[in-house]
Amino acid sequence: MVKAAILGIGTVGGGTAEVLAKNRELIARRAGQEIELKYILCRSPRPGHPLESLIVHDIEPIASDPEVGVVAECMGGLSPAFEYVSRCLSAGKNVVTSNKELVAERGLELTALARKMGVNFMFEASVGGGIPILRPISQCLAANEISAVYGILNGTTNYILTEMIQRGKSFEQALREAQEKGFAEADPTADVEGIDAGRKICILADLCFGKNVPPSAITTEGITHITPADIACARTLGYKIKLLGRAMRTGPNSVTAFVAPHLISQSNPIANVDGVLNGIAVRGDAVGEAMFFGPGAGALPTASAVAADMIDCVRDPGTRVYAGWWPSEKGYVTGPDKLSCRWMVRTAAPLAEIAAAFSGVRFINAPNAAADEYAFVTAYMSGEELAEKTAGMDVLAKYRVLD
């Protein structure tokens, strides 16, 4: 029998405790031995909680207990999560986490510490919630040279956009409903400004390309500026607007990673991932494009991935899963403005001004378009070229088209 501890008893921590109890016998069979929850770290008293007898308020009882073989960090945030995880790894404990901010910001250090101590640091739940994605990248697709990874990485923004596209709701109305249903936080900034998706695409890029991509090195754009007029133009073209995190190799020793709304063809399976679901595509030289879909958040879907990592940690005590990456050099992460793509532009500029700046554009005859506005799709060009051509022009919106 292996004793376990959970750090945090919120949504994910509580869900993990529930899964460990509900599927206790099944987990024991698959792990090769029983996993018994011995501690729950909660910094505040929780009188009357069903698991109150397991609650401790300090990391030391967990870190110093030789019976504890695996620790699940489900607190979120950087501090004190980083300090607690470092302490447990240093004490020779296997650690699993669902904390994308922790992995994106400090994963380089923590994977190195785990390697040094001969223990596991696993984080399947940090990117796709219940979607298996990190293990397939590092194991099932290990024979591939991966050139790109992209996808819908945030269920809150995907829900909001789905409501706007399918039901004609405003951003404000869709956000309010997402908050009422518990899909969005009271402060939704990290979701709607693309920060959460940015952390996840950094982790994916770290694993796919093997070097550190810090969140501070990437650009993120959210969904707060998307309007019904933009959605109507995309629909006329046979596209949907989706918030995508993207990372790709752009040179022998460079990658680009960013988050931005894109037009994506309705024929692409990712375009039809709606509601709070996530969808991720990985492009490898041998496999082609592999796609993964499922619930990207929620108590039990995320707990499913946390518990699976715990099983892996105890199934074979002699096996170590070093899913780490290496430091990156200055200039390794480049901005997206040099990437070439088609663009959808909506503008209040006169036709003569558009004709003088662009050639070969495809105009969009969207229903109910304002009389003094024009929308069109450009030829392939970089973001820098588009900025030069639209300098001084009254641009209302511009979106990359994913081809």
N, C-alpha and C positions, 0 to 999 in steps of 0.2 A: 504494500500500500504506500502511495505517495501522498504526502500532505501538501495542500495548496493554499495560497492566499490571494485575495483580490484586493487591489488598491482602488477604493472608490465604490460607492453603493448607489450610484445614480442609475440612469437608463441602461447603460451598457453593463456596468458592474452588477446591477440587480438582475439583468437578463442572463449574464454568465452564471451567476449563482443558481438561477432557475434551471438553466440547461443542465448544469452539473448534477442537480438533484433529480430532475425529471428523467434524464437519460443515464442515470448512474450505472445501471447494469450494462447497458450497451457500450458506454464509454469505457468501462472496466475491461470488457472483452476486446475492444479495439486498441486500447492502450496496453493491454497485457497485464494490467494491475489496476486496482481501484484508485481513483483520485478523490480524496476526501478533503473538503474545505475545512480548514482549521482557523483561519483568520480572515477578517474583513477590516481593512483600514478605513476609518472614517474620522476625520479630524473633529467633527462635532458630535456631541451625544445624540443618540437616536432612541430615546426611551419608547418602548412599545414596539420597536421594529421586530418582525418575525425572526430575524437573525441577530438580535441584540447580543446574545451570549457569545457570539464570535467576534464582536467589534472591539478593535483596539484603536488607540488614538495616536500611536507613534510607530515609526517604521522599525525601531530596534527589536521589539519582540519577534517580528517576522524575519528580519535579516539575521538575527543571532540564533534562530531555532534550527538545529541541524535536521529536524524532521521535514522542514519545508523544502520541497524540491522544485516547485514551479510557482511563479508569481505572475498574476495577470494584472497589468496596470490599465485601469479604465477610468482614470481621473480626468484626463484631458488637460490641455494647457502645458506650458513649459516648466513652471515652478509651482509646487515642489516635485512635480513628476520626474524631472531629470535627476534631481538629487536622490529621490527614492529608488529609481531604476538603477542608477549608478551604484548605490549602496548594495542593492540586492545582487547585481552582477558581481560586484567585488567580493561578496560573501559566498560566491559559488552557486547562486541560484539561477535556474533558467527563468527567463522573463519573456512574456508575450505582452503585446500592447495593441490597443485600437486607436492610439493617439497619433493622428496624422501630423499635428503640429510638432510633436516631439520627434517623430521619425524624420520629418522634412528638415527640421532645424538642427537636430543633434544626432541624427542617425549615424553619421560618419564616426563620431566618437564612440557611440554605444556599440556599434557592431565591432569596432576595433577592440573595445574593452571585453566584449563577450569572447572574441577570438583569443585574446590574451589569457582569459580565465578558463577557457575550455568549456564554456557553457553556451546555451542557445539564447539568441535575442531574435524573436520572431514577431512579425507585424502584419500578417495577412489581412487583418480587419481594418488596417489604417487607410486603405484606398477604396476598395469596392464594397465595404460592409460585408454582406453575405456572399458577394461574388468571388469565387476563387480566381485570382488574377496574378498575385505575386508568385505563388508557388508554380503555376504553369509557366510563367516567364523564366524563372530561375532553374526549373527542372525540365518540364515537358518541352519547352522550346530552346533548351540549352544548346542544341546543335545548330541553331539559326544565328546568322548575323542579322540583328534587328535594325531596321532602318527608320522605323517610325512607330509611334504609339499615339492614339488620340481617342477622345471619347467624351461622353456626358458623365461628369464626375461628381455632380452635386444634385441631389434629389429635390431640394427646395427650389432651386432656379428652374429645374426641368418641370416641376409641378406648375410653377407660375407661368412659364411659357406655354405649357399645354393648355392651361385655362384661357390664356390670351388668344391662342391660335384656334382652339376648337370651340370656344364659347364666347369669344369676343369681349372678354373682360378687360378692364384696364389693369395696368401693372399694380396700382394701389389696391384695387379690389381683390385681385388674385393673391397679393401678398397678405392682405388682412385675413383672407380665408385660410391661407397656409398657416398663419399664426394660430387661428382658432382651432385648426385641426392638429396642431402640434408638429407640423412639418417645418415650421420656421421659428426661430428664437424671437424673443421680444426685441432684441437688437439684431437684425438680420444682416448687418453689414458684411460679415465674413462670407456669407452666402451670395448675396446679390451683387457684390462688387468683385466676385471671382477669386477672393482670397483663399477660401477653402479648396476650390478646384485647383488653385495654383500650388498649394502644398501637395496635393495628390499627384499632380503631373510631375512635380519634382521627384517624388519617390519613384514613380514609374520610370522617369528618365535615369535616375540613379541606377536602378536595377537593369534596365535595358541596355545602357551604354557604359556602365561600369565605373563612372566617375561622378563626383559630387556636383549636384546642381542645386545651389542654395536658393530658397525662395526670394531672397533679396536680389538675385540676378535676373529674375524673369519679370515680364510685364503682364499685368492682369487688367482685364476690362470686364465690367459686369453687364447687367441687363437693364439697369434703371432707365436708360435712354430709349429703349425699344418702344416703338409706337404702333398703333393699328395700321397706319399707312405703310410702315416697313413690312409688317406681316402680310398685308394685302399684295404688295409688290412681289414678295417671295412666293406667295401662293399662285399668283399669275404665272410665274416662271416654272411652277411645279416643284418648288423648294419649301423647306421650313427653316425658321431661324432657331438654332440651338446654341447653347453656350458650350463650347468645346475647350478642353485642355488638350494641347498638342505638344509633342516633342519629337524631334527628328535629327538625324545626322545631317550636318550641312557642310562637312569637310572632313579631312583625315583626322583632325583633332579638335573638332568643334561640333556643338549641338545647339539647336534653338528650341526653347521651350516657352510657351506663353498660353494665356487664356483669353478668349475673345468670342463674341457671338459670331457665328458663321451661317451662311446659307448652305444647306445640305440637301441634296436631291432626295425626293420622296422615294426613289428607287433604292436608296442606301438603307440597309436595315437599321442603322443607328438613328436615322430620321424618324423612325416609327417607335422609338423607345420613349414612352410618354409617362406622365404622372411623376411619381417619385422614384421610378426605376432609373438605373444607370446602364450604360452600354459602353464597352471599351473594345477598340480594335488594335491589334498588334500586327505589324507587317514584318515578316521574316523572309530571308532569301530562299529558304527551302519550303516553308509551309505556305507562303503567300500571305493572305490576310486572314487572321483568326479573330473571331469575335466572341465576346463574353457579355452576357446580359443577366440582370437580376436586381434584387433590392439592394440599394447602395447604403442604406441606413436602417435605423430601427433597432429596438432592444434585442429581439430574438435573432434576426438575420445577422447582426454584428456579433452577438454572443456566439452564434454558430461558428464563425470564423475564429473567435478567441478560443473557444473550447477545442476546436480542431488543432490549433497550434499547441495547446496544452497537451493533447493526446500525443502529438509528434514528439514533444519534449520528453515524455516519460515512456514511450513505447520501447525504445532501445537506448538505455542510459549511455551506451558507448558511442552513439551516433551524434554528431554535431552538424547542425545546418548553418553554415556561415553565409548568409545571404547579404553580404556587405558590398561595399564599393570603395574606391580609392579617392584620395584628394584630387582636385582638378587644378589646372594651371590658370593663371590670369588670361582672360580672353577665350577660355574654353566655351563659355555660354555666350552666344551672340543673340542680338535682338531680332525680332521678326520682320523689321522693315525692309530687309533685303530679299525676303522670300517673294517669289513671283507667283501670282495667282490672278484670276479674274476678280473683279470687284462689282458689287452692286452699289450704285451711287444714287441718292435722291437729293435734288437740288432745286433751289428757286432761281438759279441763274438763267438768263435768256438763252434761247436756242443758239444764237450766233456765238455766244461765249463758249457754249459746250462744243460747238463745231470747230471753233478755233483751237480748243485744247485737246480734243480727242478725235480719233478717226476709227471707223469700223465698230461703233458702239451699237448695241441692241437696245432700242427703247422699249419700255414696259408700259403697256396700256392697262394699268390697274383700274378696276372699277372704283368710282367715287373719288378719283384723284383730284386734288386741288387744281384749279385752272392755271395757276401761276407756278406749278411745280412740274418737274420732269424727273423721271427715274430711268436708269439705263444700266446695262452691264458692259463693262469695259473689256478690252483685250487683255491678255496676260501682261502684268506689270508688277513691279515691286511697290511696297508701301511708300518708299521714298519717291518713286516716279509719280505715283498718284498724288502725293502731297505737292509736288512741283506743278503738276497740271491743274490742280484745284486751288492753288495759291490765290487768294483774293476772291475766290468764288464763294457764293452763298451755299455751302454744303449743309444739308439737313441731316444726312445720315450716310454712312459708308460701311459696307460689310464685306469681308472676304467670302468668296465662293469656294467651297470645298469640292474639288474635282477628283 
